[in-house]
Amino acid sequence: MAGELTLRVITPDRIVVDEPVESVQIPALDGSMGILPRHAPMVAALQVGVLRYRGKSGEKVLFVSEGFAEVRDNLLRVVCEAGETAGEIDEKRAREAEQRARERLSRKGEAATAAETFDQLRAEAALRRALMRLKVLEYGSRDRVRS
């Protein structure tokens, strides 16, 4: 390997990850992006999704919310509102959030006012977050089986 990349995932509450890694895959707005050591400096907007990274102890996954990523001098800084490992995600709560969002979206054709349209957009965002959290749980359980 041609050096190491430091991954630092920062939320308003804490630093979720701060460790050397071999590679990272981030959920950028334009699609998934791979970051390796010695990557050119860049800034990218992030969407809700799964952040994957490979370090000395194998591959790990995180749920990340909207934010941005900056690469500079072998440091990948991910700044987002929420960052959660599979072990931190409450599956029951994520499934309930998914169900609530799907129920609100099932009434989509009924939206008549601007406030109701805004509620529909919020329901779509909540559904995306719930589904990504469940995906992190799924990937996390696969990783535990492999270990």
C-alpha positions as protocol buffer text, in pm:
chain_id: "A"
residue {
  index: 1
  type: MET
  ca { x: 0 y: 0 z: 0 }
}
residue {
  index: 2
  type: ALA
  ca { x: 129 y: 346 z: -89 }
}
residue {
  index: 3
  type: GLY
  ca { x: 63 y: 505 z: 252 }
}
residue {
  index: 4
  type: GLU
  ca { x: -242 y: 542 z: 468 }
}
residue {
  index: 5
  type: LEU
  ca { x: -540 y: 769 z: 458 }
}
residue {
  index: 6
  type: THR
  ca { x: -689 y: 899 z: 782 }
}
residue {
  index: 7
  type: LEU
  ca { x: -1069 y: 889 z: 796 }
}
residue {
  index: 8
  type: ARG
  ca { x: -1233 y: 1132 z: 1035 }
}
residue {
  index: 9
  type: VAL
  ca { x: -1616 y: 1133 z: 1055 }
}
residue {
  index: 10
  type: ILE
  ca { x: -1738 y: 1435 z: 1252 }
}
residue {
  index: 11
  type: THR
  ca { x: -2092 y: 1510 z: 1376 }
}
residue {
  index: 12
  type: PRO
  ca { x: -2207 y: 1798 z: 1599 }
}
residue {
  index: 13
  type: ASP
  ca { x: -2199 y: 1560 z: 1898 }
}
residue {
  index: 14
  type: ARG
  ca { x: -1878 y: 1366 z: 1852 }
}
residue {
  index: 15
  type: ILE
  ca { x: -1607 y: 1224 z: 1633 }
}
residue {
  index: 16
  type: VAL
  ca { x: -1749 y: 891 z: 1514 }
}
residue {
  index: 17
  type: VAL
  ca { x: -1435 y: 758 z: 1344 }
}
residue {
  index: 18
  type: ASP
  ca { x: -1076 y: 880 z: 1352 }
}
residue {
  index: 19
  type: GLU
  ca { x: -843 y: 610 z: 1224 }
}
residue {
  index: 20
  type: PRO
  ca { x: -605 y: 516 z: 945 }
}
residue {
  index: 21
  type: VAL
  ca { x: -772 y: 328 z: 659 }
}
residue {
  index: 22
  type: GLU
  ca { x: -678 y: 174 z: 326 }
}
residue {
  index: 23
  type: SER
  ca { x: -984 y: 290 z: 131 }
}
residue {
  index: 24
  type: VAL
  ca { x: -1319 y: 465 z: 177 }
}
residue {
  index: 25
  type: GLN
  ca { x: -1638 y: 470 z: -29 }
}
residue {
  index: 26
  type: ILE
  ca { x: -1863 y: 772 z: 33 }
}
residue {
  index: 27
  type: PRO
  ca { x: -2224 y: 841 z: -77 }
}
residue {
  index: 28
  type: ALA
  ca { x: -2166 y: 1161 z: -278 }
}
residue {
  index: 29
  type: LEU
  ca { x: -2455 y: 1344 z: -442 }
}
residue {
  index: 30
  type: ASP
  ca { x: -2330 y: 1234 z: -783 }
}
residue {
  index: 31
  type: GLY
  ca { x: -2301 y: 870 z: -674 }
}
residue {
  index: 32
  type: SER
  ca { x: -2062 y: 656 z: -478 }
}
residue {
  index: 33
  type: MET
  ca { x: -1700 y: 780 z: -472 }
}
residue {
  index: 34
  type: GLY
  ca { x: -1391 y: 583 z: -381 }
}
residue {
  index: 35
  type: ILE
  ca { x: -1108 y: 750 z: -192 }
}
residue {
  index: 36
  type: LEU
  ca { x: -759 y: 600 z: -164 }
}
residue {
  index: 37
  type: PRO
  ca { x: -436 y: 728 z: -8 }
}
residue {
  index: 38
  type: ARG
  ca { x: -275 y: 1016 z: -200 }
}
residue {
  index: 39
  type: HIS
  ca { x: -613 y: 1124 z: -344 }
}
residue {
  index: 40
  type: ALA
  ca { x: -615 y: 1470 z: -502 }
}
residue {
  index: 41
  type: PRO
  ca { x: -761 y: 1748 z: -285 }
}
residue {
  index: 42
  type: MET
  ca { x: -1138 y: 1778 z: -327 }
}
residue {
  index: 43
  type: VAL
  ca { x: -1465 y: 1866 z: -160 }
}
residue {
  index: 44
  type: ALA
  ca { x: -1787 y: 1673 z: -227 }
}
residue {
  index: 45
  type: ALA
  ca { x: -2145 y: 1706 z: -104 }
}
residue {
  index: 46
  type: LEU
  ca { x: -2284 y: 1391 z: 59 }
}
residue {
  index: 47
  type: GLN
  ca { x: -2630 y: 1243 z: 54 }
}
residue {
  index: 48
  type: VAL
  ca { x: -2783 y: 1010 z: 311 }
}
residue {
  index: 49
  type: GLY
  ca { x: -2623 y: 671 z: 267 }
}
residue {
  index: 50
  type: VAL
  ca { x: -2373 y: 407 z: 361 }
}
residue {
  index: 51
  type: LEU
  ca { x: -2008 y: 497 z: 410 }
}
residue {
  index: 52
  type: ARG
  ca { x: -1779 y: 193 z: 375 }
}
residue {
  index: 53
  type: TYR
  ca { x: -1417 y: 179 z: 474 }
}
residue {
  index: 54
  type: ARG
  ca { x: -1144 y: -81 z: 490 }
}
residue {
  index: 55
  type: GLY
  ca { x: -881 y: -75 z: 758 }
}
residue {
  index: 56
  type: LYS
  ca { x: -648 y: -321 z: 926 }
}
residue {
  index: 57
  type: SER
  ca { x: -941 y: -493 z: 1099 }
}
residue {
  index: 58
  type: GLY
  ca { x: -1141 y: -542 z: 778 }
}
residue {
  index: 59
  type: GLU
  ca { x: -1433 y: -364 z: 617 }
}
residue {
  index: 60
  type: LYS
  ca { x: -1672 y: -153 z: 825 }
}
residue {
  index: 61
  type: VAL
  ca { x: -1985 y: 46 z: 743 }
}
residue {
  index: 62
  type: LEU
  ca { x: -2148 y: 360 z: 883 }
}
residue {
  index: 63
  type: PHE
  ca { x: -2477 y: 537 z: 826 }
}
residue {
  index: 64
  type: VAL
  ca { x: -2413 y: 901 z: 734 }
}
residue {
  index: 65
  type: SER
  ca { x: -2660 y: 1181 z: 678 }
}
residue {
  index: 66
  type: GLU
  ca { x: -2624 y: 1476 z: 444 }
}
residue {
  index: 67
  type: GLY
  ca { x: -2303 y: 1669 z: 475 }
}
residue {
  index: 68
  type: PHE
  ca { x: -1976 y: 1709 z: 293 }
}
residue {
  index: 69
  type: ALA
  ca { x: -1641 y: 1538 z: 256 }
}
residue {
  index: 70
  type: GLU
  ca { x: -1302 y: 1702 z: 214 }
}
residue {
  index: 71
  type: VAL
  ca { x: -982 y: 1528 z: 109 }
}
residue {
  index: 72
  type: ARG
  ca { x: -649 y: 1696 z: 172 }
}
residue {
  index: 73
  type: ASP
  ca { x: -303 y: 1569 z: 269 }
}
residue {
  index: 74
  type: ASN
  ca { x: -414 y: 1206 z: 317 }
}
residue {
  index: 75
  type: LEU
  ca { x: -696 y: 1314 z: 549 }
}
residue {
  index: 76
  type: LEU
  ca { x: -1060 y: 1250 z: 455 }
}
residue {
  index: 77
  type: ARG
  ca { x: -1282 y: 1465 z: 672 }
}
residue {
  index: 78
  type: VAL
  ca { x: -1654 y: 1375 z: 659 }
}
residue {
  index: 79
  type: VAL
  ca { x: -1878 y: 1630 z: 829 }
}
residue {
  index: 80
  type: CYS
  ca { x: -2242 y: 1529 z: 868 }
}
residue {
  index: 81
  type: GLU
  ca { x: -2540 y: 1573 z: 1097 }
}
residue {
  index: 82
  type: ALA
  ca { x: -2547 y: 1203 z: 1194 }
}
residue {
  index: 83
  type: GLY
  ca { x: -2300 y: 918 z: 1173 }
}
residue {
  index: 84
  type: GLU
  ca { x: -2385 y: 579 z: 1324 }
}
residue {
  index: 85
  type: THR
  ca { x: -2222 y: 238 z: 1330 }
}
residue {
  index: 86
  type: ALA
  ca { x: -2433 y: -77 z: 1289 }
}
residue {
  index: 87
  type: GLY
  ca { x: -2408 y: -136 z: 1664 }
}
residue {
  index: 88
  type: GLU
  ca { x: -2555 y: 207 z: 1739 }
}
residue {
  index: 89
  type: ILE
  ca { x: -2863 y: 173 z: 1518 }
}
residue {
  index: 90
  type: ASP
  ca { x: -3187 y: 68 z: 1687 }
}
residue {
  index: 91
  type: GLU
  ca { x: -3346 y: -169 z: 1434 }
}
residue {
  index: 92
  type: LYS
  ca { x: -3695 y: -146 z: 1585 }
}
residue {
  index: 93
  type: ARG
  ca { x: -3687 y: 233 z: 1573 }
}
residue {
  index: 94
  type: ALA
  ca { x: -3561 y: 234 z: 1213 }
}
residue {
  index: 95
  type: ARG
  ca { x: -3838 y: -7 z: 1104 }
}
residue {
  index: 96
  type: GLU
  ca { x: -4101 y: 208 z: 1279 }
}
residue {
  index: 97
  type: ALA
  ca { x: -3965 y: 521 z: 1108 }
}
residue {
  index: 98
  type: GLU
  ca { x: -3981 y: 340 z: 774 }
}
residue {
  index: 99
  type: GLN
  ca { x: -4342 y: 237 z: 836 }
}
residue {
  index: 100
  type: ARG
  ca { x: -4447 y: 590 z: 942 }
}
residue {
  index: 101
  type: ALA
  ca { x: -4284 y: 741 z: 633 }
}
residue {
  index: 102
  type: ARG
  ca { x: -4448 y: 487 z: 402 }
}
residue {
  index: 103
  type: GLU
  ca { x: -4789 y: 561 z: 559 }
}
residue {
  index: 104
  type: ARG
  ca { x: -4743 y: 935 z: 506 }
}
residue {
  index: 105
  type: LEU
  ca { x: -4629 y: 877 z: 148 }
}
residue {
  index: 106
  type: SER
  ca { x: -4931 y: 656 z: 75 }
}
residue {
  index: 107
  type: ARG
  ca { x: -5140 y: 974 z: 109 }
}
residue {
  index: 108
  type: LYS
  ca { x: -4919 y: 1151 z: -148 }
}
residue {
  index: 109
  type: GLY
  ca { x: -5200 y: 1227 z: -394 }
}
residue {
  index: 110
  type: GLU
  ca { x: -5390 y: 1412 z: -121 }
}
residue {
  index: 111
  type: ALA
  ca { x: -5135 y: 1694 z: -84 }
}
residue {
  index: 112
  type: ALA
  ca { x: -5303 y: 2020 z: -179 }
}
residue {
  index: 113
  type: THR
  ca { x: -5128 y: 2293 z: 18 }
}
residue {
  index: 114
  type: ALA
  ca { x: -4764 y: 2394 z: 29 }
}
residue {
  index: 115
  type: ALA
  ca { x: -4742 y: 2267 z: 388 }
}
residue {
  index: 116
  type: GLU
  ca { x: -4874 y: 1924 z: 286 }
}
residue {
  index: 117
  type: THR
  ca { x: -4628 y: 1911 z: -3 }
}
residue {
  index: 118
  type: PHE
  ca { x: -4347 y: 1997 z: 239 }
}
residue {
  index: 119
  type: ASP
  ca { x: -4465 y: 1714 z: 467 }
}
residue {
  index: 120
  type: GLN
  ca { x: -4440 y: 1476 z: 172 }
}
residue {
  index: 121
  type: LEU
  ca { x: -4080 y: 1583 z: 107 }
}
residue {
  index: 122
  type: ARG
  ca { x: -3999 y: 1531 z: 475 }
}
residue {
  index: 123
  type: ALA
  ca { x: -4157 y: 1184 z: 460 }
}
residue {
  index: 124
  type: GLU
  ca { x: -3943 y: 1094 z: 157 }
}
residue {
  index: 125
  type: ALA
  ca { x: -3629 y: 1208 z: 341 }
}
residue {
  index: 126
  type: ALA
  ca { x: -3730 y: 1014 z: 654 }
}
residue {
  index: 127
  type: LEU
  ca { x: -3788 y: 702 z: 445 }
}
residue {
  index: 128
  type: ARG
  ca { x: -3443 y: 738 z: 283 }
}
residue {
  index: 129
  type: ARG
  ca { x: -3277 y: 772 z: 626 }
}
residue {
  index: 130
  type: ALA
  ca { x: -3463 y: 471 z: 768 }
}
residue {
  index: 131
  type: LEU
  ca { x: -3378 y: 253 z: 467 }
}
residue {
  index: 132
  type: MET
  ca { x: -3009 y: 348 z: 480 }
}
residue {
  index: 133
  type: ARG
  ca { x: -2994 y: 271 z: 853 }
}
residue {
  index: 134
  type: LEU
  ca { x: -3146 y: -72 z: 784 }
}
residue {
  index: 135
  type: LYS
  ca { x: -2893 y: -126 z: 504 }
}
residue {
  index: 136
  type: VAL
  ca { x: -2607 y: -50 z: 746 }
}
residue {
  index: 137
  type: LEU
  ca { x: -2753 y: -304 z: 988 }
}
residue {
  index: 138
  type: GLU
  ca { x: -2770 y: -562 z: 708 }
}
residue {
  index: 139
  type: TYR
  ca { x: -2410 y: -497 z: 601 }
}
residue {
  index: 140
  type: GLY
  ca { x: -2295 y: -492 z: 964 }
}
residue {
  index: 141
  type: SER
  ca { x: -2451 y: -832 z: 1032 }
}
residue {
  index: 142
  type: ARG
  ca { x: -2281 y: -976 z: 721 }
}
residue {
  index: 143
  type: ASP
  ca { x: -1946 y: -843 z: 843 }
}
residue {
  index: 144
  type: ARG
  ca { x: -1995 y: -1006 z: 1185 }
}
residue {
  index: 145
  type: VAL
  ca { x: -2069 y: -1341 z: 1017 }
}
residue {
  index: 146
  type: ARG
  ca { x: -1743 y: -1319 z: 815 }
}
residue {
  index: 147
  type: SER
  ca { x: -1525 y: -1231 z: 1117 }
}
